[in-house]
Amino acid sequence: MSKTEPLTDPAPTIVTHAETIDAHVGKRIRLRRTLLGLSQEKLGEALGVTFQQIQKYERGTNRVGASRLYDIATALDVPISFFFDDMTAGQDLGMNTKGFAETRKPFGTPPPTFPSPPFPNTTTQAMTEEQDLLARKETLDLVRAYYQIPDKTLRQKVLDLVQSMAKPSFTD
């Protein structure tokens, strides 16, 4: 008698398309809130919800409905599209960007074969790393402090100083 492996539920390991979008929207809410220097509590007060609810939105644990997203956009003074900026059109989300009618082939034709790319998509990885860098508290604090310097000439000197202290970039 052959042994069979016990069946396991794959659901806990699958990240759905909707969960990925919810997490992205949550990150964008957090980014804008922190750029404005608002606490979760203050944003929650503006929306009439608790700071715990704001935490859940930002983590992507709770889905943000259309009317709530409108209220958040208004409170954070951004267009609704802001929350979907930096999303790649389907490639990172595992979704097909074409509809059925655009991909349907006549019956009896063999399925298309797609060549594998010679190397991984490093552009997408670099964009993700840059987005993570821009969302760090340290980066946001630095940008906020920089723009609080009232003198434009002094701001430029600070920028020049920081750039002179940074490691040289070999991408130029």
BAKOL-776521 format. One record per atom (N, C-alpha, C): residue number from 0; atom name; x, y negated, z. Coordinates in steps of 0.1 Angstrom, whole numbers, plus 5000, padded with zeros to 4 digits. Last residue first. Layout:
N
- num  atome  X  Y  Z
- NUM  CA  X  Y  Z .
...
***
This chain:
172
- num  atome  X  Y  Z
- 171  N  5262  4427  4870 .
- 171  CA  5263  4415  4861 .
- 171  C  5270  4418  4848 .
- 170  N  5265  4447  4888 .
- 170  CA  5255  4449  4877 .
- 170  C  5255  4437  4867 .
- 169  N  5280  4445  4909 .
- 169  CA  5287  4449  4897 .
- 169  C  5277  4452  4886 .
- 168  N  5281  4420  4934 .
- 168  CA  5272  4430  4926 .
- 168  C  5280  4433  4913 .
- 167  N  5299  4417  4964 .
- 167  CA  5297  4414  4950 .
- 167  C  5289  4425  4943 .
- 166  N  5282  4412  4995 .
- 166  CA  5291  4420  4987 .
- 166  C  5289  4417  4972 .
- 165  N  5278  4379  5008 .
- 165  CA  5273  4392  5003 .
- 165  C  5284  4399  4995 .
- 164  N  5288  4354  5011 .
- 164  CA  5291  4364  5022 .
- 164  C  5287  4378  5017 .
- 163  N  5278  4339  4991 .
- 163  CA  5293  4340  4992 .
- 163  C  5297  4351  5002 .
- 162  N  5251  4340  4997 .
- 162  CA  5256  4347  4985 .
- 162  C  5271  4349  4985 .
- 161  N  5251  4324  5020 .
- 161  CA  5247  4338  5021 .
- 161  C  5252  4346  5009 .
- 160  N  5259  4299  5008 .
- 160  CA  5267  4305  5019 .
- 160  C  5264  4320  5020 .
- 159  N  5238  4294  4990 .
- 159  CA  5252  4295  4985 .
- 159  C  5261  4303  4995 .
- 158  N  5217  4291  5009 .
- 158  CA  5217  4301  4999 .
- 158  C  5231  4304  4993 .
- 157  N  5226  4268  5022 .
- 157  CA  5225  4280  5030 .
- 157  C  5224  4292  5020 .
- 156  N  5225  4250  5001 .
- 156  CA  5238  4253  5007 .
- 156  C  5238  4266  5015 .
- 155  N  5197  4249  4997 .
- 155  CA  5206  4254  4986 .
- 155  C  5220  4258  4992 .
- 154  N  5189  4237  5021 .
- 154  CA  5185  4251  5017 .
- 154  C  5194  4257  5007 .
- 153  N  5201  4212  5017 .
- 153  CA  5206  4221  5028 .
- 153  C  5202  4236  5025 .
- 152  N  5184  4203  4997 .
- 152  CA  5199  4204  4995 .
- 152  C  5205  4214  5005 .
- 151  N  5159  4202  5009 .
- 151  CA  5161  4211  4998 .
- 151  C  5176  4213  4995 .
- 150  N  5151  4202  5042 .
- 150  CA  5160  4196  5033 .
- 150  C  5163  4206  5021 .
- 149  N  5136  4220  5060 .
- 149  CA  5129  4209  5052 .
- 149  C  5138  4203  5041 .
- 148  N  5135  4253  5064 .
- 148  CA  5145  4243  5063 .
- 148  C  5139  4232  5054 .
- 147  N  5116  4272  5061 .
- 147  CA  5113  4262  5071 .
- 147  C  5124  4251  5072 .
- 146  N  5126  4290  5043 .
- 146  CA  5116  4280  5038 .
- 146  C  5112  4270  5049 .
- 145  N  5142  4305  5060 .
- 145  CA  5148  4298  5049 .
- 145  C  5139  4287  5044 .
- 144  N  5124  4318  5076 .
- 144  CA  5133  4308  5082 .
- 144  C  5139  4299  5071 .
- 143  N  5112  4335  5057 .
- 143  CA  5103  4325  5064 .
- 143  C  5112  4314  5070 .
- 142  N  5134  4351  5049 .
- 142  CA  5127  4342  5039 .
- 142  C  5118  4331  5046 .
- 141  N  5139  4363  5074 .
- 141  CA  5149  4355  5067 .
- 141  C  5143  4345  5057 .
- 140  N  5116  4377  5079 .
- 140  CA  5120  4367  5088 .
- 140  C  5130  4358  5082 .
- 139  N  5116  4395  5057 .
- 139  CA  5105  4385  5058 .
- 139  C  5109  4374  5068 .
- 138  N  5139  4410  5063 .
- 138  CA  5138  4402  5051 .
- 138  C  5128  4391  5052 .
- 137  N  5131  4422  5087 .
- 137  CA  5143  4413  5087 .
- 137  C  5143  4404  5074 .
- 136  N  5109  4437  5080 .
- 136  CA  5107  4426  5089 .
- 136  C  5119  4416  5088 .
- 135  N  5106  4448  5046 .
- 135  CA  5113  4449  5059 .
- 135  C  5111  4436  5067 .
- 134  N  5097  4445  5020 .
- 134  CA  5087  4446  5030 .
- 134  C  5093  4447  5044 .
- 133  N  5119  4445  5004 .
- 133  CA  5112  4432  5005 .
- 133  C  5101  4433  5016 .
- 132  N  5127  4472  5005 .
- 132  CA  5136  4461  5011 .
- 132  C  5128  4448  5013 .
- 131  N  5105  4483  4992 .
- 131  CA  5107  4487  5006 .
- 131  C  5116  4476  5013 .
- 130  N  5110  4473  4967 .
- 130  CA  5097  4469  4974 .
- 130  C  5099  4472  4988 .
- 129  N  5134  4485  4960 .
- 129  CA  5133  4470  4962 .
- 129  C  5121  4466  4969 .
- 128  N  5126  4512  4959 .
- 128  CA  5136  4508  4969 .
- 128  C  5136  4493  4971 .
- 127  N  5108  4510  4938 .
- 127  CA  5103  4514  4951 .
- 127  C  5113  4510  4962 .
- 126  N  5126  4503  4917 .
- 126  CA  5115  4494  4921 .
- 126  C  5110  4497  4934 .
- 125  N  5142  4526  4917 .
- 125  CA  5148  4513  4920 .
- 125  C  5137  4503  4924 .
- 124  N  5123  4545  4908 .
- 124  CA  5130  4547  4921 .
- 124  C  5136  4533  4926 .
- 123  N  5118  4535  4882 .
- 123  CA  5107  4536  4892 .
- 123  C  5113  4537  4906 .
- 122  N  5143  4538  4871 .
- 122  CA  5137  4525  4872 .
- 122  C  5126  4525  4882 .
- 121  N  5149  4565  4870 .
- 121  CA  5156  4557  4880 .
- 121  C  5150  4543  4881 .
- 120  N  5134  4592  4863 .
- 120  CA  5131  4578  4861 .
- 120  C  5137  4570  4872 .
- 119  N  5160  4617  4856 .
- 119  CA  5149  4612  4864 .
- 119  C  5146  4597  4861 .
- 118  N  5169  4626  4823 .
- 118  CA  5173  4622  4836 .
- 118  C  5161  4617  4843 .
- 117  N  5157  4635  4799 .
- 117  CA  5171  4639  4802 .
- 117  C  5175  4636  4816 .
- 116  N  5123  4647  4803 .
- 116  CA  5133  4636  4802 .
- 116  C  5147  4641  4806 .
- 115  N  5111  4674  4784 .
- 115  CA  5114  4669  4797 .
- 115  C  5124  4658  4795 .
- 114  N  5086  4672  4759 .
- 114  CA  5100  4674  4763 .
- 114  C  5103  4668  4776 .
- 113  N  5056  4687  4758 .
- 113  CA  5062  4675  4761 .
- 113  C  5077  4678  4765 .
- 112  N  5033  4701  4735 .
- 112  CA  5044  4703  4744 .
- 112  C  5052  4690  4746 .
- 111  N  4997  4705  4733 .
- 111  CA  5010  4697  4730 .
- 111  C  5021  4701  4740 .
- 110  N  4982  4736  4725 .
- 110  CA  4984  4724  4733 .
- 110  C  4997  4718  4730 .
- 109  N  4971  4743  4691 .
- 109  CA  4979  4746  4703 .
- 109  C  4981  4734  4711 .
- 108  N  4937  4742  4680 .
- 108  CA  4951  4737  4679 .
- 108  C  4958  4740  4692 .
- 107  N  4912  4751  4686 .
- 107  CA  4921  4760  4679 .
- 107  C  4935  4755  4677 .
- 106  N  4894  4720  4683 .
- 106  CA  4895  4734  4689 .
- 106  C  4904  4742  4680 .
- 105  N  4913  4689  4682 .
- 105  CA  4903  4699  4676 .
- 105  C  4905  4712  4682 .
- 104  N  4919  4673  4713 .
- 104  CA  4924  4678  4700 .
- 104  C  4913  4687  4695 .
- 103  N  4916  4645  4734 .
- 103  CA  4910  4657  4729 .
- 103  C  4916  4660  4715 .
- 102  N  4924  4620  4743 .
- 102  CA  4934  4631  4744 .
- 102  C  4929  4644  4738 .
- 101  N  4904  4603  4742 .
- 101  CA  4917  4599  4736 .
- 101  C  4927  4610  4735 .
- 100  N  4883  4614  4756 .
- 100  CA  4882  4613  4741 .
- 100  C  4895  4609  4734 .
- 99  N  4893  4613  4782 .
- 99  CA  4891  4626  4775 .
- 99  C  4891  4624  4760 .
- 98  N  4917  4585  4786 .
- 98  CA  4904  4592  4788 .
- 98  C  4903  4605  4780 .
- 97  N  4949  4580  4800 .
- 97  CA  4940  4581  4789 .
- 97  C  4927  4589  4792 .
- 96  N  4964  4582  4823 .
- 96  CA  4958  4569  4820 .
- 96  C  4950  4569  4808 .
- 95  N  4962  4606  4848 .
- 95  CA  4963  4604  4834 .
- 95  C  4957  4591  4830 .
- 94  N  4981  4604  4878 .
- 94  CA  4969  4603  4871 .
- 94  C  4972  4601  4856 .
- 93  N  5002  4602  4896 .
- 93  CA  4998  4615  4891 .
- 93  C  4985  4615  4883 .
- 92  N  5013  4579  4904 .
- 92  CA  5001  4583  4911 .
- 92  C  4996  4597  4906 .
- 91  N  5033  4571  4888 .
- 91  CA  5036  4575  4901 .
- 91  C  5024  4581  4909 .
- 90  N  5018  4565  4864 .
- 90  CA  5029  4574  4864 .
- 90  C  5033  4579  4878 .
- 89  N  4996  4546  4867 .
- 89  CA  4994  4560  4867 .
- 89  C  5006  4569  4868 .
- 88  N  5012  4520  4862 .
- 88  CA  5000  4525  4856 .
- 88  C  4999  4540  4855 .
- 87  N  5024  4511  4894 .
- 87  CA  5027  4515  4880 .
- 87  C  5015  4522  4875 .
- 86  N  5019  4482  4913 .
- 86  CA  5015  4496  4910 .
- 86  C  5018  4499  4896 .
- 85  N  5024  4456  4916 .
- 85  CA  5035  4465  4918 .
- 85  C  5031  4480  4916 .
- 84  N  4991  4448  4928 .
- 84  CA  5003  4444  4922 .
- 84  C  5014  4455  4925 .
- 83  N  4969  4452  4944 .
- 83  CA  4972  4462  4934 .
- 83  C  4985  4459  4926 .
- 82  N  4966  4430  4959 .
- 82  CA  4967  4442  4966 .
- 82  C  4971  4454  4957 .
- 81  N  4962  4409  4940 .
- 81  CA  4975  4410  4948 .
- 81  C  4977  4424  4954 .
- 80  N  4936  4410  4931 .
- 80  CA  4946  4417  4923 .
- 80  C  4959  4418  4931 .
- 79  N  4923  4392  4948 .
- 79  CA  4922  4407  4951 .
- 79  C  4932  4415  4943 .
- 78  N  4945  4365  4955 .
- 78  CA  4935  4371  4947 .
- 78  C  4934  4386  4950 .
- 77  N  4949  4351  4989 .
- 77  CA  4954  4358  4977 .
- 77  C  4943  4363  4968 .
- 76  N  4944  4344  5016 .
- 76  CA  4946  4334  5006 .
- 76  C  4953  4340  4993 .
- 75  N  4937  4360  5036 .
- 75  CA  4951  4359  5034 .
- 75  C  4955  4350  5022 .
- 74  N  4909  4358  5036 .
- 74  CA  4916  4354  5048 .
- 74  C  4931  4352  5046 .
- 73  N  4904  4367  5010 .
- 73  CA  4901  4354  5013 .
- 73  C  4909  4349  5025 .
- 72  N  4913  4394  5012 .
- 72  CA  4919  4385  5002 .
- 72  C  4916  4370  5005 .
- 71  N  4894  4402  5032 .
- 71  CA  4909  4402  5035 .
- 71  C  4916  4393  5025 .
- 70  N  4870  4400  5017 .
- 70  CA  4872  4392  5029 .
- 70  C  4887  4391  5033 .
- 69  N  4876  4419  4997 .
- 69  CA  4873  4406  4993 .
- 69  C  4875  4396  5005 .
- 68  N  4878  4442  5013 .
- 68  CA  4890  4438  5006 .
- 68  C  4888  4423  5001 .
- 67  N  4851  4443  5021 .
- 67  CA  4862  4441  5031 .
- 67  C  4874  4436  5024 .
- 66  N  4839  4450  4997 .
- 66  CA  4835  4437  5004 .
- 66  C  4846  4433  5015 .
- 65  N  4852  4475  4991 .
- 65  CA  4852  4463  4982 .
- 65  C  4849  4450  4989 .
- 64  N  4869  4490  5019 .
- 64  CA  4858  4489  5010 .
- 64  C  4860  4476  5002 .
- 63  N  4898  4507  5026 .
- 63  CA  4892  4494  5026 .
- 63  C  4882  4493  5015 .
- 62  N  4901  4537  5045 .
- 62  CA  4899  4530  5032 .
- 62  C  4893  4517  5034 .
- 61  N  4924  4543  5070 .
- 61  CA  4910  4540  5067 .
- 61  C  4910  4533  5054 .
- 60  N  4952  4548  5066 .
- 60  CA  4944  4558  5073 .
- 60  C  4929  4556  5070 .
- 59  N  4968  4529  5056 .
- 59  CA  4961  4537  5046 .
- 59  C  4953  4548  5052 .
- 58  N  4980  4512  5074 .
- 58  CA  4986  4526  5072 .
- 58  C  4980  4534  5061 .
- 57  N  4963  4491  5072 .
- 57  CA  4977  4489  5068 .
- 57  C  4984  4503  5066 .
- 56  N  4939  4501  5083 .
- 56  CA  4939  4497  5069 .
- 56  C  4954  4496  5064 .
- 55  N  4948  4506  5109 .
- 55  CA  4944  4517  5101 .
- 55  C  4944  4513  5086 .
- 54  N  4954  4479  5118 .
- 54  CA  4964  4489  5117 .
- 54  C  4961  4501  5108 .
- 53  N  4928  4469  5117 .
- 53  CA  4938  4464  5108 .
- 53  C  4949  4473  5106 .
- 52  N  4917  4484  5138 .
- 52  CA  4912  4486  5125 .
- 52  C  4922  4481  5114 .
- 51  N  4932  4473  5159 .
- 51  CA  4934  4487  5156 .
- 51  C  4928  4490  5142 .
- 50  N  4922  4448  5161 .
- 50  CA  4935  4449  5155 .
- 50  C  4938  4464  5152 .
- 49  N  4887  4448  5150 .
- 49  CA  4898  4449  5160 .
- 49  C  4911  4450  5153 .
- 48  N  4870  4422  5131 .
- 48  CA  4873  4436  5134 .
- 48  C  4884  4436  5144 .
- 47  N  4866  4397  5119 .
- 47  CA  4856  4403  5128 .
- 47  C  4857  4418  5131 .
- 46  N  4885  4385  5104 .
- 46  CA  4876  4394  5097 .
- 46  C  4865  4400  5106 .
- 45  N  4898  4370  5123 .
- 45  CA  4893  4363  5111 .
- 45  C  4883  4372  5103 .
- 44  N  4906  4391  5140 .
- 44  CA  4897  4380  5145 .
- 44  C  4890  4373  5133 .
- 43  N  4925  4404  5124 .
- 43  CA  4913  4411  5128 .
- 43  C  4902  4401  5133 .
- 42  N  4945  4384  5123 .
- 42  CA  4937  4388  5110 .
- 42  C  4924  4395  5114 .
- 41  N  4952  4384  5150 .
- 41  CA  4947  4372  5144 .
- 41  C  4939  4375  5131 .
- 40  N  4961  4411  5153 .
- 40  CA  4950  4406  5161 .
- 40  C  4944  4394  5155 .
- 39  N  4983  4412  5137 .
- 39  CA  4971  4421  5133 .
- 39  C  4959  4416  5141 .
- 38  N  4995  4378  5131 .
- 38  CA  4995  4391  5139 .
- 38  C  4983  4399  5134 .
- 37  N  5010  4361  5105 .
- 37  CA  4998  4364  5112 .
- 37  C  5000  4378  5119 .
- 36  N  5029  4351  5087 .
- 36  CA  5032  4351  5101 .
- 36  C  5020  4354  5110 .
- 35  N  5027  4355  5061 .
- 35  CA  5020  4343  5066 .
- 35  C  5022  4342  5081 .
- 34  N  5041  4379  5058 .
- 34  CA  5046  4367  5052 .
- 34  C  5040  4354  5057 .
- 33  N  5023  4396  5072 .
- 33  CA  5036  4392  5078 .
- 33  C  5043  4380  5071 .
- 32  N  5002  4396  5053 .
- 32  CA  5000  4392  5067 .
- 32  C  5013  4388  5073 .
- 31  N  5015  4407  5030 .
- 31  CA  5010  4393  5030 .
- 31  C  5007  4388  5044 .
- 30  N  5022  4433  5040 .
- 30  CA  5032  4424  5035 .
- 30  C  5027  4409  5035 .
- 29  N  4997  4444  5047 .
- 29  CA  5008  4441  5058 .
- 29  C  5018  4431  5053 .
- 28  N  4986  4446  5022 .
- 28  CA  4979  4438  5033 .
- 28  C  4990  4434  5043 .
- 27  N  5004  4463  5010 .
- 27  CA  5003  4449  5005 .
- 27  C  4996  4440  5015 .
- 26  N  4999  4486  5024 .
- 26  CA  5013  4480  5025 .
- 26  C  5012  4466  5020 .
- 25  N  4973  4491  5017 .
- 25  CA  4976  4488  5031 .
- 25  C  4990  4482  5032 .
- 24  N  4976  4497  4990 .
- 24  CA  4968  4485  4994 .
- 24  C  4971  4481  5008 .
- 23  N  4991  4521  4993 .
- 23  CA  4997  4510  4986 .
- 23  C  4989  4497  4990 .
- 22  N  4972  4537  5006 .
- 22  CA  4985  4534  5013 .
- 22  C  4991  4522  5006 .
- 21  N  4952  4539  4986 .
- 21  CA  4949  4533  4999 .
- 21  C  4962  4529  5007 .
- 20  N  4966  4552  4966 .
- 20  CA  4962  4539  4964 .
- 20  C  4959  4532  4977 .
- 19  N  4970  4577  4979 .
- 19  CA  4981  4570  4974 .
- 19  C  4978  4555  4972 .
- 18  N  4943  4585  4983 .
- 18  CA  4952  4582  4994 .
- 18  C  4964  4574  4991 .
- 17  N  4935  4589  4956 .
- 17  CA  4929  4578  4964 .
- 17  C  4938  4575  4976 .
- 16  N  4951  4611  4948 .
- 16  CA  4953  4598  4941 .
- 16  C  4947  4587  4950 .
- 15  N  4962  4630  4977 .
- 15  CA  4953  4627  4966 .
- 15  C  4956  4613  4960 .
- 14  N  4986  4653  4985 .
- 14  CA  4982  4638  4987 .
- 14  C  4974  4634  4975 .
- 13  N  4985  4683  5000 .
- 13  CA  4982  4676  4988 .
- 13  C  4978  4662  4992 .
- 12  N  4987  4697  5024 .
- 12  CA  5000  4693  5017 .
- 12  C  4997  4685  5005 .
- 11  N  4962  4704  5033 .
- 11  CA  4970  4695  5041 .
- 11  C  4982  4690  5034 .
- 10  N  4952  4722  5012 .
- 10  CA  4947  4708  5013 .
- 10  C  4956  4699  5022 .
- 9  N  4959  4748  5009 .
- 9  CA  4969  4738  5004 .
- 9  C  4964  4724  5007 .
- 8  N  4956  4773  5033 .
- 8  CA  4949  4762  5028 .
- 8  C  4959  4751  5023 .
- 7  N  4968  4805  5025 .
- 7  CA  4969  4793  5033 .
- 7  C  4961  4782  5026 .
- 6  N  4966  4840  5028 .
- 6  CA  4962  4828  5021 .
- 6  C  4962  4816  5030 .
- 5  N  4994  4861  5034 .
- 5  CA  4981  4855  5038 .
- 5  C  4978  4842  5031 .
- 4  N  5005  4883  5009 .
- 4  CA  5008  4871  5017 .
- 4  C  4994  4866  5021 .
- 3  N  5002  4918  5011 .
- 3  CA  4999  4906  5004 .
- 3  C  5001  4894  5014 .
- 2  N  5019  4949  5006 .
- 2  CA  5016  4938  5015 .
- 2  C  5012  4925  5007 .
- 1  N  5006  4978  4992 .
- 1  CA  5014  4966  4991 .
- 1  C  5010  4956  5000 .
- 0  N  5008  5012  5000 .
- 0  CA  5000  5000  5000 .
- 0  C  5009  4988  5000 .
***
